[in-house]
Amino acid sequence: MQPAPEPAIPEHGAPEFATFFAVSLDLLCIRDAQFRFVKVNEAWKSVLGYGVDELEGQPMLAFIHPDDADASFGEMRRLEHEEEVRGFINRYRRKDGGYRHLEWRARRVGDYVYGVARDVTDRLAVEAETAAARAAAETATRAKSDFLANMSHEIRTPLNGVLGVVTALAKTPLTGEQREMVELIARSSETLERIVSDILDISKIEAGQLEIERRPFDLRAELETILELFHHRATGEGLGFRIEWADGAEGEFLGDGVRLKQVAANLISNAIKFTPKGEVGVFLGLDESQAAQSPRLTLEVRDTGVGFDEAFARRLFQRFSQADASFTRRAGGSGLGLAISRSLVEAMGGTLTAVSTPGKGSVFRVELPLARSRGLAEYRAAKAERRPASGREAAEAPLEGLRVLLAEDHPINRRVVELILGPLGVRLEAVENGERAVRAFERGRYDAVLMDMQMPVLDGLSATRAIRGFEAEAGRARTPVVMLSANAMREHSAEALAAGADLHLPKPVTAAGLLAALQQVLGGRETV
């Protein structure tokens, strides 16, 4: 059976064409091989103001904006070799002298070209406004991120001094009352540091800089450190604290264990904060049934606390939302934890939900896809090759007798490092800017360099590059450089490593963090 032939296109003088031209809201036209209008419909007058008699017989290029003439002529010539063109936009002159943007679709039939045009001027204007608004919003987001990063630097710098001095002070002989006051200062400083970190996380999320890793991790080992801490905190406040590991919720997985721990810490901390009496429970399970497309971790945090109603539930995960102002004032917090947690969980491909009854408590539930891993041992071995001192081996690396060069412009922060390293027998030489650090490095020999990123005269990045250049010229072995920075954004760490640093350590720098960093970069090295 032969296919039915396509219907023949009627002559453009036929009644069918007259009817079609009369009812169409689009701009219809037929042109000849000389690019002249042969026939147009009345829609042209509503858009451009010209009557049919003013257009028919006229060259099309006479109405096209001069800046669009060459491109339009090229599109017209294409139809000598192609059957159809579409999506081309040019500007046509109105009778009053203005211009309208027309979007074309045209097809060649014999010696004629049949064209359909649509006025897209308003659409393009809206798109341009939308693009401008989007660009302005992106600029504002970048500006806010830069502002938050700068404010973080300004806050973290003095906070580093507070935490460092308080830590050193806690190791000196104190009366009971003095020790209590030191602990209050330390606790308040740590709360402030967490708030700054929360604000930075929100900034990263808004700027699209939230980084989710996919690496092997031991689920139980990753979570047990915080679970132990929260167990002590809960029992210290007179609360019960239960932990239940269901079958399968242990072992090695692929994912971001650090971010998962951050989410768990936020949820458990919130539960303890808003539970004046009763208990907090943490339940972990894994669904590896055939119905699940991949293993799904379930993390539930349950409490018997103040709870919240349906009205608050609708804004629960919004930023700066807090259910009970009285408990918030008592326990502190930024009001960002749940918003950050949901963003982190969703970035990892999971969901975070909550149900609650006022006065009876809440249940927060995380469901997260996690792939099983058998490569944790191999991953740790490869990491150990890149960073020789890690874990227990690093903790046992001695620091006594080490020569360390410190470049830090803030006098209090220089003193903090002295208070941390001095009692350990580290021979510390401190300078106040990068230029002096480079000169000192060229004159002497050091086991490690602690380099602040932002300093006057010569910043830490430039100073580190100069040190690496000197080592190459002098044939000297590479000296580990730890970059200390109150800038905690991802790009700052990348900048530090690109400049030649071995490790980026955000401020505030704790004694444990600084010692771990030195032991990590110095593991297995002989002192000078």
C-alpha positions in Angstrom: 0.0 0.0 0.0 1.5 3.3 -1.1 1.6 6.1 1.5 -0.8 9.0 0.9 0.8 11.9 -0.9 1.3 15.1 1.1 -1.4 17.7 0.2 -0.3 20.2 -2.3 0.2 23.8 -1.0 -2.4 26.0 -2.6 -1.4 29.0 -4.7 -1.0 32.0 -2.5 -3.9 33.7 -4.3 -6.2 30.9 -3.4 -9.2 31.4 -1.0 -7.6 29.2 1.6 -4.6 31.5 1.9 -6.9 34.6 2.1 -8.8 33.0 5.0 -5.6 31.9 6.7 -3.9 35.3 6.3 -7.0 37.0 7.7 -7.4 35.0 10.9 -3.7 34.6 11.9 -2.4 36.6 14.9 1.2 36.1 13.8 2.9 38.1 11.1 2.6 36.2 7.8 4.4 37.0 4.6 5.5 35.6 1.3 8.5 36.9 -0.4 10.0 36.4 -3.8 13.6 35.6 -5.0 14.4 39.3 -4.9 13.6 39.5 -1.2 10.4 41.6 -1.8 7.2 41.2 0.1 4.7 39.6 -2.2 1.9 39.2 0.3 1.5 40.1 4.0 -1.5 39.9 6.4 -3.1 42.6 8.5 -1.2 41.5 11.7 1.8 43.6 10.4 -0.2 46.8 10.8 -1.0 46.0 14.5 2.7 45.4 15.2 4.6 47.8 12.9 1.8 50.3 11.8 2.2 49.7 8.1 -0.8 48.8 6.0 -0.7 45.9 3.6 -0.4 48.2 0.6 2.6 49.9 2.2 4.5 46.6 2.5 3.6 44.5 -0.5 6.1 45.0 -3.3 8.7 46.6 -1.0 12.1 45.1 -0.3 12.2 43.5 3.1 15.7 44.9 3.9 14.3 48.4 3.7 12.4 47.8 7.0 15.2 46.0 8.9 17.4 47.8 11.4 20.8 48.6 9.7 22.7 46.7 12.4 20.7 43.6 11.6 20.8 43.9 7.8 23.9 41.8 7.1 22.8 38.9 9.4 19.2 39.1 8.0 20.5 39.0 4.4 22.6 36.0 5.3 19.6 34.2 6.7 17.6 34.9 3.5 20.4 33.6 1.4 20.5 30.4 3.4 17.1 29.5 2.1 18.6 29.2 -1.4 20.3 26.0 -0.1 18.2 25.0 2.8 14.5 24.2 3.0 13.8 25.9 6.3 15.3 28.3 8.9 13.8 29.0 12.3 14.6 30.9 15.5 16.2 33.9 13.8 15.5 37.3 15.5 16.0 40.7 13.9 14.6 44.2 14.4 12.0 45.7 12.1 11.2 49.5 11.9 7.8 50.7 13.0 6.1 53.4 11.1 6.6 55.8 14.1 10.4 55.1 13.9 10.8 52.7 16.7 11.8 49.0 16.3 10.3 45.7 17.3 12.1 42.4 17.6 10.6 39.7 15.3 11.4 36.0 15.6 11.2 34.1 12.3 10.4 30.7 10.9 10.6 30.5 7.1 10.3 27.8 4.5 11.2 27.8 0.8 8.5 26.5 -1.6 9.5 26.7 -5.2 10.5 30.3 -6.1 8.9 31.7 -2.9 9.6 31.8 0.8 6.7 31.6 3.3 7.5 33.3 6.6 5.9 33.4 10.0 7.1 36.1 12.4 6.2 36.8 16.0 6.8 39.9 18.0 9.1 38.9 20.9 10.1 42.4 22.0 8.3 42.2 25.4 9.6 38.7 26.0 13.1 39.7 25.3 12.7 42.7 27.6 11.5 40.4 30.4 14.4 38.0 29.8 16.8 40.9 29.9 15.3 42.2 33.2 15.4 38.7 34.6 19.0 38.2 33.6 19.9 41.6 35.1 18.1 40.7 38.3 19.9 37.4 38.4 23.2 39.0 37.8 22.5 41.6 40.5 21.4 38.8 42.9 24.6 36.8 42.2 26.7 40.0 42.7 24.9 40.6 46.0 25.4 37.0 47.1 29.1 37.2 46.3 29.4 40.5 48.1 27.6 39.0 51.1 29.9 36.0 51.0 32.9 38.2 50.8 31.6 40.3 53.7 30.9 37.2 55.8 34.4 35.9 55.0 36.0 39.2 56.0 33.9 39.4 59.2 34.8 35.8 60.0 38.4 36.8 59.7 38.0 39.8 61.9 36.1 37.8 64.6 38.2 34.7 64.5 41.5 36.6 64.9 40.7 37.9 68.4 38.7 34.8 69.2 41.9 32.8 68.5 43.6 34.8 71.2 40.8 34.3 73.7 40.6 30.5 73.3 44.4 30.2 73.2 45.0 32.2 76.4 42.1 30.5 78.2 43.4 27.0 77.3 46.8 28.0 78.6 45.3 29.5 81.7 43.4 26.3 82.5 46.7 24.5 82.8 48.0 26.8 85.5 47.2 26.4 89.3 43.8 28.0 89.9 41.3 28.2 92.8 38.0 26.5 92.3 36.2 29.8 91.6 38.9 30.9 89.1 38.7 27.5 87.3 34.9 27.9 87.0 35.3 31.4 85.5 37.9 30.1 83.0 35.5 27.3 82.0 32.7 29.8 81.5 35.0 31.9 79.2 36.0 28.9 77.3 32.4 27.7 76.8 31.2 31.1 75.7 34.1 31.4 73.2 33.4 28.0 71.8 29.7 28.9 71.4 30.8 32.1 69.5 33.1 30.0 67.3 30.2 27.7 66.4 28.0 30.6 65.5 30.7 32.0 63.2 31.1 28.6 61.6 27.3 28.3 61.1 27.2 31.7 59.4 30.1 30.7 57.1 28.3 27.4 56.2 25.2 29.4 55.2 27.4 31.7 53.1 28.9 28.6 51.4 25.5 27.2 50.7 24.2 30.4 49.2 27.3 30.9 47.1 27.1 27.3 45.8 30.4 26.5 47.4 29.2 23.7 49.7 31.6 20.8 49.1 30.4 17.2 49.7 33.1 14.5 49.7 32.8 10.9 48.7 35.4 8.8 50.4 35.4 5.7 52.6 34.6 6.2 56.2 33.8 4.0 59.3 30.3 5.0 60.3 30.6 4.0 63.9 34.1 5.4 64.4 33.0 8.7 62.8 29.9 9.1 65.1 31.1 7.6 68.4 33.3 10.6 69.2 30.4 13.0 69.3 28.0 10.5 70.8 30.4 10.2 73.8 30.6 13.9 74.2 26.9 14.4 74.0 26.3 11.5 76.5 28.4 13.4 79.0 26.6 16.6 78.3 23.2 15.1 78.6 23.9 13.2 81.8 25.5 16.3 83.2 22.2 18.1 82.7 20.2 15.3 84.3 18.9 13.8 81.1 18.8 10.2 80.0 20.8 9.4 76.8 20.2 6.3 74.8 22.1 5.1 71.7 20.9 2.2 69.6 22.7 0.7 66.6 20.4 -1.5 64.5 21.7 -4.5 62.6 23.7 -3.4 59.5 24.3 0.2 60.7 28.0 -0.4 61.1 30.9 -0.9 58.8 32.5 1.0 56.0 30.6 3.3 53.7 31.3 5.8 50.8 30.2 9.3 51.6 31.0 12.4 53.6 31.5 11.2 57.1 32.5 14.7 58.4 29.3 16.3 57.1 27.2 13.5 58.4 28.8 14.0 61.8 28.0 17.7 61.6 24.3 16.9 60.9 24.1 14.4 63.8 25.8 16.9 66.2 23.3 19.7 65.2 20.3 17.4 65.8 21.5 16.0 69.1 22.6 19.4 70.4 19.2 20.8 69.6 17.5 17.8 71.3 19.5 18.4 74.5 19.0 22.1 74.3 15.2 21.9 74.1 14.7 19.0 76.6 14.5 20.3 80.2 13.8 16.8 81.5 13.4 13.2 80.4 15.7 11.8 77.8 17.3 12.0 74.3 17.7 8.9 72.1 19.8 8.4 69.0 18.8 5.5 66.8 20.8 4.3 63.7 19.7 1.7 61.2 20.3 0.7 57.6 17.7 -0.5 55.1 19.4 -2.9 52.7 16.2 -4.5 51.5 15.4 -5.3 47.9 12.9 -2.4 47.9 15.6 0.1 48.5 17.5 1.2 45.4 20.6 1.5 47.5 21.4 1.1 51.2 19.8 3.9 53.1 21.0 5.0 56.5 18.4 6.1 59.0 19.4 8.4 61.8 16.7 9.3 64.3 17.1 11.7 67.2 14.2 11.6 69.6 13.6 13.7 72.7 11.0 14.3 75.4 11.4 18.1 75.2 9.3 21.2 74.6 8.3 20.2 71.0 6.6 22.5 68.5 3.2 22.9 66.8 2.2 22.6 63.2 2.4 26.3 62.6 6.1 26.3 63.6 6.7 23.1 61.7 6.1 24.9 58.5 9.1 27.2 59.1 11.2 24.8 61.1 14.0 24.6 58.7 14.1 28.3 57.8 17.1 30.3 59.0 17.0 31.9 62.4 13.8 30.0 63.3 13.6 28.9 66.9 10.6 27.3 68.6 10.9 28.4 72.2 12.6 31.7 72.8 13.0 31.1 76.5 15.0 28.0 76.0 16.9 29.6 73.2 18.0 32.4 75.4 19.0 29.9 78.1 20.9 27.5 75.8 22.2 29.9 73.1 22.5 29.1 69.4 22.4 30.9 66.0 19.1 29.5 64.8 21.0 28.2 61.7 21.6 24.6 62.7 18.5 23.0 61.2 18.7 25.0 58.0 22.3 24.0 57.5 21.5 20.4 58.4 18.8 20.1 55.8 21.0 21.7 53.2 23.8 19.3 54.0 21.5 16.2 53.9 19.9 17.3 50.6 23.3 17.9 49.1 24.2 14.3 50.1 21.1 13.1 48.3 19.0 12.5 51.5 16.0 13.9 53.4 15.6 15.4 56.8 12.1 15.5 58.3 10.6 16.2 61.7 7.4 15.4 63.7 6.6 16.8 67.1 3.9 17.2 69.7 4.0 20.4 71.9 5.1 19.5 75.4 5.9 15.9 74.5 9.0 16.0 72.4 10.2 15.7 68.8 11.6 13.2 66.4 14.1 14.3 63.7 14.7 11.7 61.0 17.5 11.6 58.4 17.4 9.2 55.5 20.5 9.1 53.5 21.7 6.8 50.6 25.1 5.3 51.5 27.1 2.8 49.4 29.0 0.1 51.1 32.8 0.4 50.9 35.5 -2.2 51.2 38.3 0.3 50.5 38.8 2.1 53.8 42.1 0.3 54.6 43.4 1.1 51.1 42.3 4.7 51.4 44.0 5.1 54.8 47.2 3.5 53.5 47.2 5.9 50.5 46.5 8.8 52.8 49.3 7.7 55.1 51.8 7.8 52.2 50.8 11.4 51.4 50.7 12.5 55.1 53.1 10.2 57.0 52.1 11.3 60.5 48.5 10.5 61.3 46.5 9.0 64.1 48.3 7.3 66.9 51.7 7.5 65.2 51.4 11.2 64.9 50.3 11.6 68.5 53.5 9.9 69.6 55.8 12.1 67.4 57.9 14.2 69.8 58.1 18.0 69.5 60.8 18.8 72.0 63.8 20.4 70.4 62.0 21.3 67.2 62.9 24.7 65.6 59.7 26.4 64.4 59.4 29.8 62.6 56.2 31.7 63.3 55.0 34.5 61.1 52.1 36.3 62.7 51.3 40.0 62.8 48.9 39.9 65.8 50.9 40.1 69.0 48.3 38.2 71.1 48.2 35.3 68.6 52.0 35.2 68.7 51.8 34.9 72.4 49.1 32.1 72.2 51.4 30.0 70.0 54.3 30.6 72.5 52.1 29.5 75.4 51.1 26.3 73.5 54.5 25.3 72.2 56.9 26.7 74.8 56.1 24.2 77.6 56.7 21.3 75.1 60.3 22.3 74.5 59.8 23.8 71.0 62.3 26.4 70.0 60.1 29.1 68.6 61.2 32.2 66.6 58.4 34.7 65.9 58.3 37.5 63.3 55.5 39.9 62.6 55.2 39.8 58.7 56.0 37.7 55.7 59.0 39.6 54.6 60.8 39.0 57.9 59.8 35.4 57.7 61.5 35.0 54.3 64.6 36.7 55.6 64.7 34.6 58.7 64.2 31.4 56.6 67.1 32.3 54.3 69.4 32.8 57.3 68.5 29.9 59.4 67.2 26.3 59.4 63.8 25.3 60.7 61.9 22.1 61.1 58.6 23.8 60.3 57.0 27.2 59.5 53.7 28.5 60.9 52.6 31.1 58.5 49.6 33.5 59.0 47.8 34.1 55.7 47.0 37.8 56.1 49.9 40.0 57.2 51.2 43.5 56.3 54.3 44.2 54.1 54.2 40.6 52.7 51.2 38.2 53.1 51.6 34.6 54.0 50.8 33.3 50.5 53.5 35.4 48.9 56.0 34.6 51.7 55.4 30.8 51.2 56.0 31.1 47.5 59.2 33.0 48.2 60.3 30.3 50.6 59.6 27.6 48.0 61.5 29.6 45.4 64.5 29.9 47.8 64.5 26.2 48.5 64.6 25.4 44.8 67.5 27.8 44.1 69.5 26.8 47.2 68.9 23.1 46.7 67.5 22.9 50.2 65.1 20.2 51.3 61.4 21.1 51.6 60.4 22.5 55.0 56.8 21.9 56.0 54.6 25.1 56.1 51.4 25.2 58.0 49.2 28.1 56.9 47.2 29.6 59.8 44.2 31.6 58.6 41.1 33.2 60.1 39.7 32.7 56.6 37.8 29.4 56.6 36.2 29.3 53.2 37.1 26.4 50.8 38.9 28.7 48.3 41.3 29.9 51.1 42.4 26.4 51.8 43.0 25.9 48.1 45.0 29.1 47.8 47.2 28.1 50.7 48.0 24.7 49.2 48.5 26.2 45.7 51.0 28.6 47.2 53.1 25.7 48.6 51.7 25.2 52.1 51.5 21.6 53.3 48.4 22.2 55.5 45.7 24.9 56.0 44.7 25.3 59.6 41.7 27.7 60.2 41.6 29.9 63.3 40.8 29.8 66.1 43.7 27.5 66.6 43.4 25.2 69.6 46.3 23.6 71.3 45.2 20.1 70.2 44.7 21.3 66.6 48.1 23.0 66.4 50.0 20.0 67.8 48.1 17.6 65.5 49.0 19.8 62.5 52.7 19.9 63.4 52.8 16.2 64.1 51.0 15.5 60.8 53.5 17.4 58.7 56.6 16.4 60.7 56.0 12.7 61.1 59.1 10.7 60.4 61.4 13.8 59.8 64.7 14.3 61.5 65.1 17.7 63.3 67.6 20.2 62.1 
